[in-house]
Amino acid sequence: MAHLPESFETRMQRLLGADFPAFQQALQQTPPVSIRVNQQKYTPEINLSPVPWTESGYYLSERPSFTLDPLLHAGAYYVQEASSMFLEQALKQSIDLEQPLHVLDLCGAPGGKSTHLASLISTDSLLVSNEVIKSRATILAENVAKWGSGNVLVTNNDPRDFSRLSEFFDVMVIDAPCSGEGMFRKDPQAIGEWSEENVILCARRQQRILTDVWGALKPGGILIYSTCTWNEAENEENMAWLAGQENATSIKLEFEASWGIVRSELNGVEGYRFYPHAVQGEGFFLAVMRKGGEPEEENFITGKKKKYKLQEAGKKEKALVQDWLENPEYFAWIQHNETIFTLPESLFEAADEVYQKLYVIYGGTQVAEVAGKKVKPLQPLALSQHLNKSEFATFDLDLEQAIRYLRKEDINLGTHGTDWALLQYNGYSLGWAKQIGNRINNYYPKEWRIRMDLPSELPKKSVLE
């Protein structure tokens, strides 16, 4: 590891005292590897060491080649840093997750917290997962589609755009862009990019982000704020500033002392710090704040018919595809040009408002493209938690076939036909192929395909098996 900046070391010595040598030593060690399982897809017992602050996180003994694991591409799990999974405790201890909620993940890419949120909220809750950088928003949409929950809208907007959705969200998660001190072990390049000047710039940018989006949080709503840095300017000081500026109060979380998380406090605001010598994870900070006031009853406009941006699918088009999802009556079937997608019916009004006010790049579950009587199932349908597999011919691939399919190469199913085929690995959906006689057309999205050179020997099994 590169030499740590002197002013950073001085500050960490002040923060950690006698623990500083252990902290220094931890930064020289190999970072732990952790995953979070999609419990809506993968249900077998898992014989891995659990991450203590979440019900679905596990540590691996070493870092495998995740790219060559078909279950990763099937959305059966997500590779995520363990400390950041503490989001689960923040959410469970601050709000009733049984209620239908509007949740915002403001800085969502690449998708760790968004897929985690999607697993924790109810099916009648709407998650808006945003990313300001377009290329990263595309990756976010891919990971959301693979997770397959179907109640997420992926947006590509600047934080200030959310002022158009006044008092819309019950919960906001802001994993703010930061100076990255907590990533020094994992990403040595972060050391070279660090400076005291950059810390100040980050702290100011974080305040600007908080100011831009605060109006979109309902009175009484919850803000979960996090960074992957340790300095007070970006963490406790910003939360104390928010408390004074916006009438926000700190929510105290309870947890086991054995977890190794360090409590901090400034002006009545409590935060939670993760240090690599004390927890099996990277550097992380989290705080939970409640906005002042009480939420108002939602007023529904009566009289004049509202003009919707989302258009319902035609009866003929809907009839062609509605049986492709389980419980089709639960969903609103929406058509944009030739594409049909679904959202839970109960979320139609809220989703339409988001479509009216923001730039949505992906929504719900993309089911099919329909042109006349020609129907093409789309990749997100294959990975949906609501897919009705009984409507399709399914083929289970071995590991070598699955890797070839995910590389968008030709494979032979050993059958004849002209139907759409759902290709699986160990029973977990990977995507579509079209049978043309004794060969198939591979419809795996080219932008998702595995590009890495293959090793001489493939892994024997998935990390979950």
N, C-alpha and C positions, 0 to 999 in steps of 0.2 A: 504493500500500500504506500502511496505517496505520503510525504511528511505532512502532518496536520498543520494548518495555519496557526501561528502563535497566539493571535487574539482569540481564536476559537478554543484552543487548549486552556488559556487563562480563564475564560468564561466557564468551561466545563469543570475545571478544578473548583471554581467557586460554587457551582451548582451541586457537584457530587461529593466534594470533600474527600473523605477517606476511601470512597468507592472509585475514585478516578483511575487508579492503576488497573483495577478490574475492568473498567470501561475501556481503557486503552488496549488491554489484552484482548477483549472481546472483538474489537475492531480488526484484529489480525486473523480472526477465525473465519472459517467458511460459513456463509449465511445459511440458516436452516431453509429447507424446502417444504412448502405446505400447499395443500389443495383444499377446495371446498366442494362438497358433493351436491349434485342436484337431486335432492331427495324425492322430487316428483318423477324422476326418471330412474334413478338407481336405488334399489331397495334392499339388495342382499347385505348381509352382515359384513362389516369392514374391519379387518384385523390390522389396523394401523393406530399409532399413538394419537389421541385426540388433542385438538387445540382447546384449552379449557374454557374459553369464553364464548364458544359457539357450539351449537349442536351438530354442525355439518362440516367442521374443519378438521383436517388431519395432517400430521407431519409425515414426510417420507424420509427414509434413512439416507438417501442420496438423490441426486437430480438425474432422472432418466431422460431419454429423448422423447419429450412430450409430443413432439410433432408426429412421431411414428406410432402414436396410440390412437386407434380409431375412436375410442370412447371419449377422448377430448373433443374430437370433431363432431361427435354425436351430442355434445352438450351434457354429458353425464357428470362432468366435473369441470371446475375452473381452477387454474393455477393462480393462487392469490397469496400475498404476503400475510402471515398470521396476525401481526399486530393490528392490521386494518380491519380484521374480522370482529374487533371489539365494538364495531358499529352495531352489532346485534344486541349487545347489552344496553347501549345507549337508547336504541329504539324500544326494546321491550320494557325498559324501566321508565320511559317518559310518556308513552302513549298507548291507548287501547288498540291493539292490532286487529281485533275482531271487527272493528268499525270500518265502513268504507272511507278511505282516505284519498286525498290528492297529495302526492309526494313528488318532490323535485330533487333530482340528483344533478346539481348544476355543472359540475366538472366531471362528467361521467366516464370519459375514455380512460383506459380501454374497455372497462366494463365490470371490474371486480365488485365495486360497491353496488352498481345497478343490478347485477344478477343476484347479489345478496339481498338487496331490498325487495326484488321481485319474489324471492322465496319467502320473505317474512310477512309481507302485506297480504291482505285478503284478496280473493279473486275479484271482488267488487271494488277494489281500489285501483286508482290510476297512477302509474309512475311515469313521470316525464323525465327522460334521461337526456341531458344536454351536453354538447361539446362544442366549443367555440371554433376549433380548428377543423376545417372540412375533412381533411384526410383522416384525422383521428375519429371524427364522427362516423365515417364509413366503417372503420374497425369496430366502433361501439355498436353500430347497427348489426354487424355480423355476429358479434358475441351475444347480443340480446336475442337475435333470431335463433341462434343455436340453443340458448337456454329454454326458449319455447313457451314462456308463460302466457303470452298473448294479451297482456293488459299494459303494455309499455309503448310510449311514443318516444321516438328518438328525434331530438331537435338539434339544429345547428344555428345557434343564436349567441349574440353577445349578452352578457349579464344584464345590461341596461334594457334590453328588449323585454325583459320579464315585467317591467313596470306596466305593460299593457294588460297583464293579468292581475289586476288589483285584488289583494286579499283572497287569492285563489287556493293557496297550498296550506295544508294542515301541518306538513313536515317539509323542511328543507335540509338537504345534506350538502354541505359545501366542503369538499376536500380541496382546499385552496392551493393554487400554485405557490410554491415556496422556495426557499433557498436550499432545500434538499440535504440538510446535515444528516438526517437519519438514513440517507442512502450512501454515505461515504464508504461503508464496507462493501455494499453490493455493486456500487458504481464509482470506482476511483476517480473517474473523470469529473464527478461532482465536486471533488476537492479542489481541482484546478479552477473550476468556475465560481467557487465561493469567494465572497469578500464582504467586509462590513457594509460597504456601500450597497451591495446587492441585497443584503438583509433589510436595509432601510427601504429600498425600492420595493421589495416584496411586501413588507408590512403596509406600505402605503397603498399598493395595488390591492391587497386583501381588504383594506378598509373601503376602498372604492367599490369593490365587488359587493361587499356587504351592504353598502349604502344603495347600490343600484337595485338589488333584489329584495330589500327588506319590505317594500310596499306590497310585494306579491305574497307575503306570508300573512295568514289570517291572525287577527288578535287572539292571543292565547295559544298560537301555533308554536311548534318546536323547531329550533335550529340546532342541527348537529354539525359542529365545525371541527375540521381536522386538518393537520399538516403532517408532513414527514420531516419535521425539523425540531430543534430543541431550544432555540433562542426565545426569550420571553417577549421580544418585540412582536414577533409574528403569532404568538400564542396567547399567553395570559394578558399581556398588555392590550392586545386587540380585543379580547373578550371583555376586559374591564372598560375599554373605550366604548364598546357597543352597549354595555350596560348603562353607562352614563349618557350616551348619545341618544339611545332609542328606547329607554325604559324596558330593558330586558333583564330578566333575573336568572341566576344560575340554578341548574338542577343537579342535585348531588346523586351520584351513582354508588351502589353498594357492590362489593365484589370480595372474593376470597383473598386474604393477605398472601397466600401461597402463590398467587398468580404473578407476583413481583411487580405489579403496576404501582407507580409512584403518584400520590396525590400532590397537587400544587394548589396554591390559593393566592389571589391578589384582589384586594378590595371587595371581598365577599364573593368573588367568582372562582369556582373550583374547576381545575383541569386535571387531566390524567396523562401521565408521561410513561412512555415505553423506552427502556434503555436495553441495549443488547446484552449487557452483563447480567441483567436481572430477569429478562423474559426471553423465551425462545422465539425471537422475532426481531424485526428491524426497528429503527427509531421512529417514533410516532407520538403525536399529541392529539387529544380529543377533548372537547368541552360541549356541554349541552345547555342551551339557553331557551327560556320561554319568553315569547313576546308579550308585552303588557296588554291588558284588556281581555274581553270575552268575545268569543266568536258569535257573530249574528246569525239568525236563522236565514237560510238561503231563500231569496225571493224568486219565484217563478213568474215570468211575464205572462199575463193572460190577455186575451183579446186578440191583438194583431198577431198573425202567424209569423213565427220567426223564420228567417231565411237561413237555411243551413248550407254550409260549404260542402259537407259530406253528403254524398248522394247514395241512396239505397240501390242495391243491385236489382235489375229487372227480374220478374218472376221466372222467366225462361232460363236466364243465366243462373239464378240462385238454385233452381231445380236441378241443374246439371251437377252442382258441386256441394249442396248442403249436407249430404250424407257423408261427406269426407271428414267431418268433425263429429265427435261424440256430443250428444245433447245440442244439436244445431239450433234449437229454439232459444238457447241461452244467449246467442250471439246476434248482434246487428251485422247484416251482410251488406258491405259497402263496395261500390264500384267506382273506379277512377280509370277512364279510358277503357282498356281491355282487362285491367287487373281487378280482381275481386279480393278483398281482404275483410277480416272480421275483427270486431271488438266486442267485449261483453255488452249486451244491450243496455245494461244499467249505466254504462259509461259513455253512451253516445253523446249526450248533451255536453258533458265536460270535455270530451275529446274534440267535439266540433269547435268549442271555444278556443282550444289550443290551436287547432288548424286555422282558425280565423286570425289569430294574433301572432303566431310564430311560424318559422320555417321548419316543417316536419319532413324528415327524410325517410322515416320508416315508422309504420304504425301497426299495432295489433299482430295479426297473423296473415301474411300474404298467402292466399290459398291457391289461386289459379289465374291464368290468362285465358279469356274466352273470346273466340272469334267465330261467330255463327254457332255451328255445332261442334267446332273444334275446341277441345279443352286441354290445356297443358297445366299439370300440377306444378307448383312452385316450390323451391327449395325450403323456405321456412315452414311450409305445411309438413314436410317430411320430418322436421325436427320439433314440431309442436307437441306440447304436453296433452293436447286435446285431439290428436289425430285418431281417426277411426281406421285402424289397419285392416279391418275385415273387408273394406271396400277395394283392396288392392292385392294383386299378386305380390308376394314377398319372397325374397331370396336371401338366405344367410350366406355371407362370404367368409372365407377363411382369412387369416391375417394378411397373407400375401395378396389375395384378391382385393381386400379392403384398401390396402395401401395403394395398389394400382388404380383402383377406382378414385381414391382421393387425390391421386396425381393426375386425374382426368385422362387415364390411359384406357385402351381397349381391354375388355375382359369378356370371357365367354361363360354364359350361364349354363350351357349344355342343354338348352331348351329351344323350342320354336314358338313363335307367336307374334302378335302385333300390338300387345297391350303395354301400358305403363307398368313398370316394375319398381317396387320399393325395395331398395337394397339395404341390408342390415349386417351388422357385425355382432355376434352373440345376442341377437334379438334387439339390438339398439339401432334405430334408423340412422342411415347415413345420407340418403338422397335418392334421386330418381334416375331411372334408365328407361329407354324405349326399346322394346324388342322389335327387331326388323328381321323376320325369318329366324336364322340361327345365330345372328349377331345382335349386339345391342348398341344403341347410341348413348354415350355417357353424358348425362345432363348435370353433372356436378358443376357448380359455378366456377368459371375459370379464374376469377379473382380470389377464390377461396382455396385453390388447389395447393397441394404440397409441392414446394419448389426445391427443397433441399436434396442434395445428392444422397442416395441411399447407401448405408453401410454394407459391408460384405455379409453381415448377419443381422436379420431383423430381431427386435425384442421378442421374447417368447410369449408374453402376455401383457395385458393392460396393468397399469399401476394399481388399479382397484381390485384386481383378481389375485 
